[in-house]
Amino acid sequence: MAACIPSILTGADVVVAAETGSGKTHGYLVPLIDKLCQMSDSSGAITDRDVSKHHLSLVLCPNVMLCEQVVRMANSLCNDSGTPLLSIAAVCGRQVWPVKEPDVMVSTPAALLNYLYSIDLERRRRSEFIRSVKYVVFDEADMLLCGSFQNQVVQLINMLHFDEKQLSRSNNSEAEMSSTSELDEFRDLKADYGEGEDEDKDEDESTEVGEDSANLEAETKGLKRRDWRRVRKIYERSKQYIFVAATLPENGKRTAGGVLKRMFPDATWVSGNYLHQHSPRLEQKWIEVSVDTQVDTLINAVKNGNSMADSGPGVLRTMVFANTVEAVEAVAKILTGAGVECFRYHSDSSLEERTKNLLDFQQKGDVFVCTDAAARGIDIPNVSHVIQAEFATSAVDFLHRVGRTARAGQPGLVTSLYRESNRDLVTAIHLAQTIDMPVEKAFSRKRSFRNKIKKRGREASNMR
């Protein structure tokens, strides 16, 4: 996504919110690598002292597969001799901490915290590493800022901000630059997330990594919102933060977009033309099914769908989405029994099995039956057909599913099977698309409708 490059080159914090398949990964890799390459010597080689040690780009992703994909894309940026411009390393899964610090490090929040806390009891390496990080990218930011990743991301941003303040104080002789503790910064970030005694804690919080972070969490328990609201001291910035997502809803205090508005109020926002909307190159089919017709309809959609989408020359690829691991296994069994070869992809499979199935699908094509674990970020070129064997349960899942096809200027087909229980939601999506309204608002209306039904049910129970 070329539109975000000028903003990133300015050094300002940037939020990149653009539809799937718009080139966001290259959009942030190119300017960041360019920044590091500007510090190269006259021969074009990157100096270890100036770049690898003191100027590091850190990219955070929600899972190992996305980390490895970012590394491959970064390594594809080469000089005239075909050599990658910079040293790139992944720290996740079975990848250990590199002996020589790379120019770009890609990791999951949990893996990075594990390394920083478990192998560095004296904090020396931790402090040196945090000080060397100058550019931080949160890829799939809406996932990283919410749910089970939230506490891990809070810890990392806390560490990065605290280092910026320490460096600013050391460079600033003004007496009014008062000290700020890590606990104070942690409280600030919790306040930015909209957490307080009046709010529900619906989401499961992940297990803290390391004794220090556990102590921070323990010390903040029971604090009231007024204790978190403090006047923040102005300090000299020394790091750049970049948030990238294909879905970034802003309505609500605890949505990813709402959190970013509070955490980084001065960030530059760059949005794609079709954010939260389907591509105009996408053809959609909607088929209502029943228990009796669902299996036959699914088989026909898989066998006949590719003839309705111009996939171009080469391998045909169809992705079939289901909502649970059990449903994926059931769909795969049905298709195999109908003579359709397919690959499975879900969280119950080992990382090795998922990697192999993904690679086979990329090379051989055919049918890929998966959960929403395959809906985010994974770049599979030339997917001609996406089928929802089970209808998505959220706007985010819906948008990421349909975004697997009609990418990079190519056409695509989406076939959505839905039951009577989904009919109102499908109608709302149709309406949203007809009037060019963002799709997530259709889901929000449906969610409000469901909440009203639940409320009426509770009231009826209380009257009995």
C-alpha positions as CSV (number, residue, x, y, z in Angstrom):
1,M,0.0,0.0,0.0
2,A,2.1,2.9,-1.3
3,A,-0.1,5.6,0.3
4,C,1.3,4.9,3.8
5,I,5.0,5.2,2.7
6,P,5.3,9.0,2.9
7,S,3.7,9.1,6.4
8,I,6.1,6.4,7.7
9,L,9.1,8.1,6.2
10,T,8.3,11.3,8.2
11,G,9.0,9.4,11.5
12,A,5.5,10.1,12.9
13,D,3.4,7.3,14.5
14,V,1.2,5.9,11.8
15,V,-2.0,3.8,11.8
16,V,-2.5,1.9,8.5
17,A,-6.0,0.6,8.1
18,A,-6.6,-0.9,4.7
19,E,-8.5,-3.8,3.1
20,T,-6.9,-7.2,2.7
21,G,-4.7,-7.8,-0.3
22,S,-3.8,-4.1,-0.5
23,G,0.0,-4.6,0.1
24,K,0.2,-3.4,3.6
25,T,3.2,-5.6,4.6
26,H,5.4,-4.2,1.8
27,G,3.9,-0.8,2.6
28,Y,5.6,-0.7,6.0
29,L,8.7,-2.8,5.1
30,V,9.9,-0.7,2.3
31,P,10.1,2.7,4.2
32,L,11.6,1.0,7.3
33,I,14.2,-0.8,5.4
34,D,14.9,2.4,3.5
35,K,15.4,4.3,6.8
36,L,18.0,1.7,7.8
37,C,19.7,1.6,4.4
38,Q,20.2,5.4,4.6
39,M,22.6,4.7,7.4
40,S,24.8,2.4,5.2
41,D,28.4,3.1,4.4
42,S,29.5,4.2,1.0
43,S,29.8,0.6,-0.3
44,G,26.2,0.0,0.5
45,A,26.9,-2.4,3.4
46,I,25.0,-1.8,6.7
47,T,27.4,-1.1,9.5
48,D,26.9,-3.3,12.5
49,R,27.5,-0.5,15.0
50,D,25.1,2.0,13.6
51,V,22.2,-0.2,12.5
52,S,22.2,-3.7,14.0
53,K,23.0,-2.6,17.5
54,H,21.4,0.8,17.8
55,H,18.7,1.0,15.1
56,L,16.5,-2.1,15.1
57,S,13.1,-2.5,13.5
58,L,10.8,-4.8,15.5
59,V,7.7,-6.3,13.8
60,L,5.1,-8.0,16.1
61,C,2.6,-10.5,14.7
62,P,0.0,-12.7,16.4
63,N,1.3,-16.1,15.3
64,V,4.3,-17.9,13.9
65,M,2.9,-18.4,10.4
66,L,2.5,-14.6,10.0
67,C,6.0,-14.0,11.4
68,E,7.6,-16.3,8.9
69,Q,5.6,-14.7,6.1
70,V,6.9,-11.3,7.0
71,V,10.5,-12.6,7.1
72,R,10.1,-14.1,3.6
73,M,8.6,-10.8,2.3
74,A,11.4,-8.8,3.9
75,N,14.1,-11.1,2.4
76,S,12.5,-10.6,-1.0
77,L,13.7,-6.9,-0.9
78,C,17.1,-7.4,-2.5
79,N,19.9,-5.4,-4.0
80,D,21.1,-5.7,-7.6
81,S,23.0,-8.8,-6.9
82,G,20.0,-10.6,-5.4
83,T,21.1,-10.3,-1.8
84,P,18.6,-9.2,0.9
85,L,19.1,-5.6,1.7
86,L,19.2,-6.2,5.5
87,S,19.5,-9.0,8.0
88,I,16.1,-10.4,9.0
89,A,15.3,-12.9,11.8
90,A,12.3,-14.4,13.4
91,V,12.1,-15.1,17.1
92,C,9.1,-17.4,17.5
93,G,8.2,-21.0,17.5
94,R,11.5,-23.0,17.4
95,Q,13.6,-20.0,16.3
96,V,16.1,-19.1,19.0
97,W,17.4,-15.7,19.8
98,P,19.9,-14.8,17.1
99,V,23.6,-14.7,18.0
100,K,24.1,-11.6,16.0
101,E,21.3,-9.0,16.4
102,P,19.5,-8.5,13.1
103,D,18.4,-5.3,11.4
104,V,14.7,-6.4,11.4
105,M,13.4,-8.8,14.1
106,V,9.9,-10.4,13.7
107,S,8.3,-12.0,16.7
108,T,5.1,-12.8,18.5
109,P,4.5,-10.8,21.8
110,A,4.6,-13.9,23.9
111,A,7.9,-15.2,22.4
112,L,9.6,-11.8,22.7
113,L,8.6,-11.4,26.4
114,N,9.7,-15.0,27.1
115,Y,13.1,-14.3,25.8
116,L,13.5,-10.9,27.4
117,Y,12.4,-12.1,30.9
118,S,13.6,-15.7,31.0
119,I,17.2,-15.5,29.7
120,D,18.0,-12.0,31.1
121,L,17.6,-12.0,34.8
122,E,19.9,-9.0,35.2
123,R,18.0,-7.0,32.6
124,R,21.1,-5.9,30.8
125,R,20.3,-7.5,27.5
126,R,16.7,-6.5,27.9
127,S,17.6,-2.8,28.4
128,E,20.1,-2.9,25.5
129,F,17.5,-4.5,23.2
130,I,14.7,-2.1,24.1
131,R,17.1,0.9,23.6
132,S,18.1,-0.4,20.2
133,V,14.5,-0.6,19.0
134,K,13.7,2.5,17.0
135,Y,10.8,1.3,14.8
136,V,7.9,-0.9,16.1
137,V,5.3,-2.4,13.9
138,F,2.1,-4.1,15.2
139,D,0.9,-6.2,12.3
140,E,-2.8,-7.4,12.6
141,A,-3.0,-4.6,15.2
142,D,-6.7,-5.3,16.0
143,M,-5.8,-8.8,17.2
144,L,-2.8,-7.6,19.1
145,L,-4.6,-4.8,20.9
146,C,-7.5,-6.8,22.2
147,G,-8.4,-10.2,23.7
148,S,-5.7,-12.6,24.9
149,F,-2.8,-10.5,23.5
150,Q,-3.8,-7.4,25.4
151,N,-1.6,-7.7,28.5
152,Q,1.4,-8.8,26.5
153,V,1.2,-5.8,24.3
154,V,0.6,-3.5,27.2
155,Q,3.8,-4.8,28.8
156,L,5.8,-4.3,25.6
157,I,4.5,-0.8,24.9
158,N,5.2,0.0,28.6
159,M,8.8,-1.1,28.3
160,L,9.3,0.9,25.1
161,H,7.7,4.0,26.4
162,F,9.6,3.8,29.6
163,D,12.9,3.6,27.7
164,E,11.9,6.6,25.7
165,K,11.3,8.6,28.9
166,Q,14.6,7.5,30.4
167,L,16.5,8.5,27.3
168,S,14.6,11.8,27.2
169,R,15.5,12.6,30.8
170,S,19.1,11.8,30.3
171,N,19.2,14.2,27.3
172,N,17.1,16.9,29.0
173,S,18.4,19.1,31.8
174,E,15.1,20.8,32.5
175,A,14.2,20.6,36.2
176,E,10.6,20.1,35.5
177,M,11.1,16.8,33.7
178,S,10.0,14.6,36.6
179,S,10.6,10.9,36.8
180,T,7.9,8.4,35.8
181,S,8.0,4.9,37.1
182,E,7.2,1.7,35.1
183,L,4.1,1.2,37.3
184,D,2.9,4.7,36.4
185,E,3.3,4.0,32.7
186,F,1.5,0.7,33.1
187,R,-1.4,2.4,34.8
188,D,-1.5,4.9,32.0
189,L,-1.7,2.2,29.4
190,K,-4.5,0.4,31.3
191,A,-6.4,3.6,31.4
192,D,-5.9,3.9,27.6
193,Y,-7.5,0.5,27.2
194,G,-10.7,1.9,28.9
195,E,-10.3,-0.5,31.8
196,G,-11.8,0.5,35.2
197,E,-14.0,-0.6,38.0
198,D,-17.2,0.3,36.1
199,E,-16.4,-1.8,33.0
200,D,-17.0,-5.5,32.3
201,K,-14.1,-7.9,32.0
202,D,-15.5,-10.0,29.2
203,E,-12.2,-11.1,27.6
204,D,-9.9,-13.7,29.0
205,E,-6.6,-12.2,30.0
206,S,-3.4,-14.0,29.0
207,T,-1.0,-15.4,31.6
208,E,1.7,-12.9,32.4
209,V,5.2,-13.6,31.3
210,G,8.0,-13.1,33.8
211,E,8.0,-12.1,37.5
212,D,8.4,-8.4,36.8
213,S,5.3,-8.2,34.7
214,A,3.3,-10.3,37.2
215,N,4.3,-7.8,39.9
216,L,3.2,-4.9,37.8
217,E,-0.2,-6.5,37.2
218,A,-0.6,-7.4,40.9
219,E,0.2,-3.9,42.0
220,T,-2.4,-2.4,39.7
221,K,-5.3,-4.7,40.7
222,G,-8.0,-2.9,42.7
223,L,-6.9,0.6,41.4
224,K,-9.8,2.9,40.6
225,R,-10.0,4.8,37.3
226,R,-9.2,8.1,39.1
227,D,-5.9,6.6,40.2
228,W,-4.9,6.0,36.6
229,R,-5.8,9.4,35.3
230,R,-2.6,11.5,35.6
231,V,-1.1,14.4,33.8
232,R,1.4,12.9,31.5
233,K,4.8,14.6,31.2
234,I,6.0,15.6,27.8
235,Y,9.1,13.8,26.7
236,E,11.3,13.6,23.6
237,R,10.3,10.8,21.4
238,S,12.9,8.3,20.2
239,K,10.8,5.5,18.7
240,Q,8.3,5.2,15.9
241,Y,5.1,3.1,16.3
242,I,3.2,1.7,13.3
243,F,-0.1,-0.1,13.6
244,V,-1.3,-2.2,10.6
245,A,-4.7,-3.9,10.2
246,A,-7.3,-4.8,7.6
247,T,-10.2,-4.3,10.2
248,L,-9.9,-1.5,12.7
249,P,-13.4,-0.6,14.1
250,E,-13.3,2.7,16.1
251,N,-16.8,2.6,17.8
252,G,-16.5,1.8,21.4
253,K,-13.9,2.3,24.1
254,R,-12.4,-1.1,23.9
255,T,-12.3,-1.6,20.1
256,A,-8.9,-1.6,18.6
257,G,-9.5,1.7,16.8
258,G,-10.8,3.3,20.0
259,V,-7.8,2.2,22.0
260,L,-5.4,3.6,19.4
261,K,-7.1,7.0,19.4
262,R,-6.4,7.2,23.1
263,M,-2.9,5.6,23.2
264,F,-1.6,7.5,20.2
265,P,-3.8,10.6,19.7
266,D,-1.2,12.3,17.4
267,A,-0.8,9.3,15.0
268,T,-1.4,9.8,11.3
269,W,-4.2,7.6,10.0
270,V,-3.9,6.2,6.5
271,S,-7.0,4.3,5.3
272,G,-7.7,2.2,2.2
273,N,-10.4,2.9,-0.3
274,Y,-12.4,-0.2,0.7
275,L,-11.7,-0.5,4.4
276,H,-14.5,-2.6,6.0
277,Q,-16.0,-3.1,2.6
278,H,-15.7,-5.9,0.0
279,S,-13.7,-5.3,-3.2
280,P,-15.6,-4.2,-6.3
281,R,-13.9,-7.1,-8.2
282,L,-15.6,-9.6,-5.9
283,E,-18.7,-11.5,-7.0
284,Q,-20.9,-12.9,-4.2
285,K,-23.4,-15.7,-4.1
286,W,-25.8,-16.2,-1.2
287,I,-27.5,-19.6,-0.7
288,E,-29.9,-20.4,2.1
289,V,-29.6,-24.0,3.2
290,S,-31.3,-26.3,5.6
291,V,-30.1,-29.4,7.4
292,D,-31.3,-31.5,4.5
293,T,-29.7,-29.4,1.7
294,Q,-26.5,-28.2,3.3
295,V,-24.3,-31.1,2.3
296,D,-25.3,-31.3,-1.3
297,T,-25.1,-27.5,-1.7
298,L,-21.6,-27.5,-0.3
299,I,-20.4,-30.2,-2.6
300,N,-21.9,-28.5,-5.6
301,A,-20.4,-25.2,-4.6
302,V,-16.9,-26.7,-4.4
303,K,-17.2,-28.6,-7.6
304,N,-18.9,-25.9,-9.7
305,G,-17.7,-22.7,-8.2
306,N,-14.4,-22.4,-10.0
307,S,-16.1,-22.3,-13.3
308,M,-17.9,-19.0,-12.2
309,A,-14.7,-17.2,-11.3
310,D,-11.9,-16.2,-13.6
311,S,-8.9,-17.5,-11.8
312,G,-6.6,-17.1,-14.7
313,P,-4.1,-19.6,-16.0
314,G,-2.6,-22.2,-13.7
315,V,-3.7,-23.8,-10.4
316,L,-7.3,-23.4,-9.1
317,R,-7.6,-22.7,-5.4
318,T,-10.7,-22.8,-3.2
319,M,-10.9,-22.0,0.5
320,V,-13.7,-23.4,2.5
321,F,-14.3,-21.8,6.0
322,A,-16.0,-23.4,9.0
323,N,-16.4,-21.9,12.5
324,T,-14.8,-24.7,14.6
325,V,-12.2,-27.4,14.4
326,E,-14.9,-30.1,14.6
327,A,-16.8,-28.5,11.7
328,V,-13.6,-28.3,9.6
329,E,-13.0,-32.0,10.2
330,A,-16.6,-32.8,9.3
331,V,-16.5,-30.7,6.1
332,A,-13.2,-32.3,5.1
333,K,-14.7,-35.8,5.6
334,I,-17.8,-34.9,3.5
335,L,-15.7,-33.5,0.6
336,T,-13.2,-36.5,0.7
337,G,-16.2,-38.8,0.5
338,A,-17.4,-36.9,-2.5
339,G,-14.1,-37.4,-4.3
340,V,-12.7,-33.9,-3.6
341,E,-9.1,-33.8,-2.4
342,C,-8.6,-31.2,0.4
343,F,-6.2,-29.9,2.9
344,R,-7.1,-29.2,6.5
345,Y,-5.9,-26.1,8.5
346,H,-6.9,-25.5,12.1
347,S,-5.4,-24.9,15.6
348,D,-5.5,-28.5,16.7
349,S,-3.0,-29.4,13.9
350,S,0.7,-29.2,14.7
351,L,2.6,-26.3,13.3
352,E,4.5,-28.7,11.0
353,E,1.3,-30.1,9.7
354,R,-0.2,-26.7,9.1
355,T,2.9,-25.5,7.4
356,K,3.0,-28.5,5.1
357,N,-0.7,-28.3,4.2
358,L,-0.4,-24.6,3.5
359,L,2.6,-25.1,1.2
360,D,0.9,-28.0,-0.6
361,F,-2.2,-25.9,-1.2
362,Q,-0.1,-23.0,-2.5
363,Q,1.7,-25.3,-4.9
364,K,-0.9,-27.8,-5.9
365,G,-4.2,-25.9,-5.5
366,D,-7.4,-27.9,-4.9
367,V,-9.4,-27.2,-1.7
368,F,-8.3,-25.8,1.6
369,V,-10.7,-26.4,4.5
370,C,-10.0,-24.2,7.4
371,T,-11.0,-22.2,10.4
372,D,-10.5,-18.4,10.7
373,A,-6.9,-19.2,11.6
374,A,-6.3,-19.0,7.9
375,A,-8.3,-15.9,7.3
376,R,-5.8,-13.4,8.6
377,G,-2.7,-12.1,6.9
378,I,-1.7,-15.4,5.3
379,D,-0.9,-14.6,1.7
380,I,-2.1,-17.3,-0.7
381,P,-2.0,-16.0,-4.3
382,N,-4.7,-16.5,-6.8
383,V,-7.5,-17.9,-4.6
384,S,-10.4,-17.9,-7.0
385,H,-13.2,-19.1,-4.7
386,V,-14.0,-18.7,-1.1
387,I,-16.9,-20.7,0.4
388,Q,-18.5,-20.1,3.8
389,A,-19.7,-23.6,4.7
390,E,-20.7,-21.9,8.0
391,F,-21.5,-18.3,8.1
392,A,-19.1,-16.0,9.9
393,T,-20.0,-15.0,13.5
394,S,-18.5,-11.5,13.4
395,A,-17.9,-8.6,11.0
396,V,-14.1,-9.1,11.4
397,D,-14.2,-12.8,10.4
398,F,-16.5,-12.1,7.5
399,L,-14.3,-9.4,6.1
400,H,-11.1,-11.4,6.5
401,R,-12.7,-14.5,4.9
402,V,-14.0,-12.7,1.8
403,G,-10.6,-10.9,1.6
404,R,-8.8,-14.1,0.8
405,T,-9.9,-13.7,-2.9
406,A,-10.1,-10.8,-5.3
407,R,-6.7,-9.6,-4.1
408,A,-4.0,-7.5,-5.9
409,G,-6.4,-6.5,-8.7
410,Q,-7.6,-10.0,-9.4
411,P,-11.3,-11.0,-9.5
412,G,-12.8,-13.6,-7.2
413,L,-16.0,-15.4,-6.1
414,V,-17.4,-15.8,-2.6
415,T,-20.3,-18.3,-2.0
416,S,-21.9,-18.0,1.4
417,L,-24.1,-20.7,2.7
418,Y,-26.4,-19.5,5.5
419,R,-29.2,-20.9,7.6
420,E,-32.5,-19.4,8.6
421,S,-30.9,-18.1,11.8
422,N,-28.5,-16.0,9.7
423,R,-31.2,-14.6,7.4
424,D,-31.5,-11.2,9.1
425,L,-27.8,-10.8,9.3
426,V,-27.4,-11.6,5.6
427,T,-30.1,-9.1,4.7
428,A,-28.3,-6.4,6.8
429,I,-25.0,-7.1,5.0
430,H,-26.8,-6.9,1.6
431,L,-28.2,-3.5,2.6
432,A,-24.8,-2.3,3.9
433,Q,-23.2,-3.2,0.6
434,T,-26.0,-1.7,-1.5
435,I,-25.6,1.7,0.2
436,D,-21.8,1.5,0.6
437,M,-22.0,1.3,4.3
438,P,-19.1,-0.4,6.2
439,V,-20.0,-4.0,6.9
440,E,-19.3,-4.0,10.6
441,K,-22.2,-1.7,11.2
442,A,-24.5,-4.4,9.9
443,F,-23.1,-6.9,12.5
444,S,-23.3,-4.3,15.2
445,R,-27.0,-3.8,14.5
446,K,-27.5,-7.6,14.6
447,R,-25.6,-7.8,17.9
448,S,-27.8,-5.1,19.4
449,F,-30.8,-7.1,18.3
450,R,-29.5,-10.3,20.0
451,N,-28.7,-8.4,23.2
452,K,-32.3,-7.0,23.3
453,I,-33.7,-10.6,23.0
454,K,-31.4,-11.8,25.8
455,K,-32.5,-8.8,28.0
456,R,-36.2,-9.6,27.4
457,G,-35.4,-13.3,28.2
458,R,-33.8,-12.3,31.5
459,E,-36.7,-10.0,32.4
460,A,-39.2,-12.7,31.6
461,S,-37.3,-15.1,33.9
462,N,-37.3,-12.6,36.7
463,M,-41.1,-12.2,36.5
464,R,-41.7,-15.9,37.0
